[in-house]
Amino acid sequence: MTGMDVTERVLARADANGEAALERLFALLRIPSISTDPAFAADCVRCAEHLAQELAAVGFEAKAHRTPGHPAVVGHDRSASGRSALFYGHYDVQPVDPLSLWQRDPFEPALDTLPDGRTVIRARGAADDKGQVMTFLEACRAWREETGSLPIPLTILLEGEEESGGASLPPFLREHAAELKADLGLICDTGMWDSETPAIVTMLRGLCGEEVVIHAADQDLHSGMFGSAAANPNRVLARILADLHDAGGRVTIPGFYDGVPELPEALRRQWEGLGFDAAGFLGAVGLSVPAGEKDRTPLEMLWSRPTAEINGMGGGYQGEGFKTVIPAQASAKVSFRLVFDQDPHAIRTAFRDFVRARLPADCRAEFIEHGSASAIGFDTADPAFARARDALTAEWGREAVFIGGGGSIPIAGDFRRKLGMDVVMAGFGQKDDRVHSPNEKYDLDSFRKGTRSWVRILGALAQRPAAS
Amino acid sequence: MTGMDVTERVLARADANGEAALERLFALLRIPSISTDPAFAADCVRCAEHLAQELAAVGFEAKAHRTPGHPAVVGHDRSASGRSALFYGHYDVQPVDPLSLWQRDPFEPALDTLPDGRTVIRARGAADDKGQVMTFLEACRAWREETGSLPIPLTILLEGEEESGGASLPPFLREHAAELKADLGLICDTGMWDSETPAIVTMLRGLCGEEVVIHAADQDLHSGMFGSAAANPNRVLARILADLHDAGGRVTIPGFYDGVPELPEALRRQWEGLGFDAAGFLGAVGLSVPAGEKDRTPLEMLWSRPTAEINGMGGGYQGEGFKTVIPAQASAKVSFRLVFDQDPHAIRTAFRDFVRARLPADCRAEFIEHGSASAIGFDTADPAFARARDALTAEWGREAVFIGGGGSIPIAGDFRRKLGMDVVMAGFGQKDDRVHSPNEKYDLDSFRKGTRSWVRILGALAQRPAAS
């Protein structure tokens, strides 16, 4: 019997498991594992223990490890021989605010039907990243149930702080390096190229998150009694944030573009070949014009150009009605997406200098660090990339493509730098998944065919070089 | 018996009432009449009815009148003869956020002792305006109890929307003009010139409150997936707010300074004579440098120059931790302090044009109006001003001064324009009352000597021209 016959049988088993698999995903989605909000710390622990049990049920030797933050779940099944892999996913989710914009309880998952007929799984975390994690677990389950073992030696690592800076993971990786080291990394936290074309992300931007608080008077003031005579932190902050970009959309922080080369010509041509539909991409969220750097294509803005974004800002009275106050402070959360060789720590320092240089008399700036990660790119010469691409192509009936990614997956860089592994990042998210927004969803097709895709990839990775 | 003898007896009665008066003020302060927050609407009604009963107890024919917003309390006692007066105060208070900065429950008043030995009444509304209102009511009570009547025909109007735009009052004044009309207006909602020098405010700035909401995408977006390609309302709003002032601190809105003359030389000299201590004024709140227009004195900034202040702004994620989101919208509450002949409506229109002119592609602006009032100045030739000044001088042992006011008291302008009355604005607030801030207080001396001041002013206003 050839490997291909086996894979076909495992695929059939995965299909037969469909209904039960959906129930297992729903059970996971019901746990509100919001990592950035301390109020949900106990739910994160509960989620980690739930997943450890799920892994054990599929035959893994699994455990939820304590960390200074939320637990990290690790499972091993090294019964197979051959080249080993480490799969990574995260079980934590984004906050749900504003709750009023959700059409249903974010943690009471259910199937919805979209106007175009697609069936989707609606819940916070459905796409980012619980649904994607479960495509891999269900693929392992099908292999185990159908053949009695996994096709390759496998370790699974499920993190609980991906949405909140992930401070605990780097030390955890160092302490457990020997236990986690594998020949290849696998991550399922990315998306399709388009609704029908599967993709492997081979290049990812880095991230530097920073919060700044501008302080002036030692108390809130009446704007009638003190207006214009007293420094207003709202005005000072607005000025600083407005200065972050020039008229052409370039970031003005000195040295910000150090280590940012022009795109290699070959890569540029490959990206042009993708025929990215900027109008469709923006149109899906009610926009029409790329707002970034002039003279850059939208794909460059998203994959190979660094950015500065104000993710949150606030100061003074924001409640109903009006309050004529000059606040004692105002704050902003700013994130920088980094590319190529930009140094997150140098960027953080440059930003702080940039802010301090703009502080008027009587104002001081307080800074809060929110994590950082360098950008990464992987060597697609590793045969694992070709095998994974062929497996995806076989499942979706469309040639899978190698693409860049706008988001940041710090762990991918850590795998490369700390564990010396290349990482195959394959995921099944769609552009309209509303990740990080109210009414997040994951297509039922992404879940079903995603599971089948991993069944195929695991099978393909198991083949001896001779057989490929 | 001369009027002076009577006044001395009434003052003694006011002193004797001291303890009970404080209890009556505390009872009023316990009612959380926050007018800008709909959650406290019932408390505003309760506060209005409580005051109607207080007025009745002092012999007024009083009633809490329904309005489209919060009730307006009106009381009449026209038993005396001579020139009549209309007293105005407000029973609503500012919101208390951030509650965490209060050293005690804002609505559980108590006496505190300051490091310098002063005894103060600590509660939201202690100074703005419940404590000040009660100085007048207690003065009326002392006159009534000691002499069996008030010295002049009096109407009292207590509003419940002063801190929230006061939309209901102008129509109320129109409908009840005949009932409210008097020869003179009295308002107790201002402060002393310094801790020992009483003041009458004869000039007040106007106000124009406006809220702007910038909308872009039809949903919150992931800044990794959409960053820089998608318009960020936070960035657009920061740019617009930063543009409101030039490097010299001048407001850049076209036409903003129309109707703003240079200060009359006589008034400038009188203000210079006041010897305003800018360092002390700013030092009291932890500041040191006037932040307003270059080449303007702090008193000009506060009394005779218009301003634009960002009272509140917010967009995106402001909770604990970090969320890499590009929000669908961001908003700001901006207020303009107006002087001389500036037209609030023209300013509002100019601001909206200013914002629209700065909207990039895919962004739209929504505007919410938050009330407006023109600036005013009163004719101090009316003998009532001299009599009130002499009464204040007698009580405090320091020559009372005529000053400008940085804040806005729209009702004073309405009294002038709608009821044709000049208004004597005398109040006993101190610079460190923390009005609109956590831990608001009112000096016990302000309450006691304020009551005595009104006893004297009422007595002085009663004197026939021949007797003055």
Interface residues (C-beta under 8 A of the other chain):
Chain A: S35 T36 D37 P38 Q94 P95 D97 E163 S164 G165 R205 L207 G209 E211 A216 A217 D218 Q219 D220 L221 H222 S223 G224 M225 F226 G227 S228 A229 A230 A231 N232 N234 R235 L237 A238 R239 L241 A242 D243 L244 H245 G249 A278 F281 L282 V285 G286 L287 S288 V289 P290 A291 G292 E293 P298 M301 L302 R305 T307 E309 I310 N311 G312 M313 G314 G315 G316 Y317 Q318 G319 E320 G321 F322 K323 T324 V325 I326 P327 A330 S331 A332 K333 S335 R337 P360 A361 D362 H370 G371 G405 G406 G407 S408 R434 V435 H436 S437 P438
Chain B: S35 T36 D37 P38 Q94 P95 D97 E163 S164 G165 R205 L207 G209 E211 A216 A217 D218 Q219 D220 L221 H222 S223 G224 M225 F226 G227 S228 A229 A230 A231 N232 N234 R235 L237 A238 R239 L241 A242 D243 L244 H245 G249 A278 F281 L282 V285 G286 L287 S288 V289 P290 A291 G292 E293 P298 M301 L302 R305 T307 E309 I310 N311 G312 M313 G314 G315 G316 Y317 Q318 G319 E320 G321 F322 K323 T324 V325 I326 P327 A330 S331 A332 K333 S335 R337 P360 A361 D362 H370 G371 G405 G406 G407 S408 R434 V435 H436 S437 P438
